[in-house]
Amino acid sequence: MKVLIDVTLKEGIMDPQGNAVKDGLIKLGYDVNNVRIGKHIEIELKDLEINKAEKLVKEMCEKFLVNPVIETYTFRFEV
């Protein structure tokens, strides 16, 4: 079972990477209001019941993959 995790900065946290990309897109003529940059993580899990897998992924995110002070995350399973 594969889990896809998306990590983004919380609202109100400055995103210098996103600002640089936004500025570049504007210079290229694209009408862009805002850009936020995040990370995408894919993890292949051993077969687990969905409830156990959800608990495991939340634990991995909260203990290691995500900085809860400045980041938030979502995840979904790909079977």
N, C-alpha and C positions, 0 to 999 in steps of 0.2 A: 504494500500500500504506500502510495506516495503522498506526502503532504507538501502543499505549496504555501509558503508564508510570505506575506508582504509586510514590510516594516517601513513606517513613514514617521517623519517628525510631527510632533503634536502641533496643533494650531497655536500660533503665537511664538513659536520657536523660529529664529532666523534660519534661513536656508541659503547660504552663500552659493552653493552649487546650483540650486534652482534659479537664483537670480542671474548667475552667469549664463545659464542656458536660455533663460527668458531674454536677456539682453542680446544674445547672439541671434535668436529667432527674430527678434524685432529688427535687428540690423539687416537680416535677410528679407525683410518685407512681410513677415507673418504678423497678423494681428493677435497678439498673445497678451492676456491679462496677468497670468500667474503661472509659475512652474514650480512644482515640488519634486525633489529627487528623493528616492527611497531605495530600499534593497529588496531583492526577491531571493528567497532561499527555498531550495527543494531538498527534501530529506526522504529517503526511502526507508520506511519502517518495516519491521517484521510484522507478519499478520497478527493483528490484535482486534479485539472487539472494539467497535467504534467509540464506546464510552471510555475505555482504557486508553485508546489512541488520543482522544481529545484531551484527556487529563495529562498524558505524557507530553503532548505538544505544548500545552499551556505552561507546564512546568519548565520545559526547555527554554521557552521564550522568556519567561519571567526570571529564570535563574541565570541565563547565559546569552541568549540571542538578542535581547532587546534591552535598551537602557530605559527603564520605566519613567525616569525623570523627564526625558525629552522625546521619547518615541512611543508610538502605539503600533499595534499589529493586528492583522487579520489572518486567518488561515482557512484552507479548504482541502479536502481530500480528493485525490484522483485515484480511482480504483482501476 
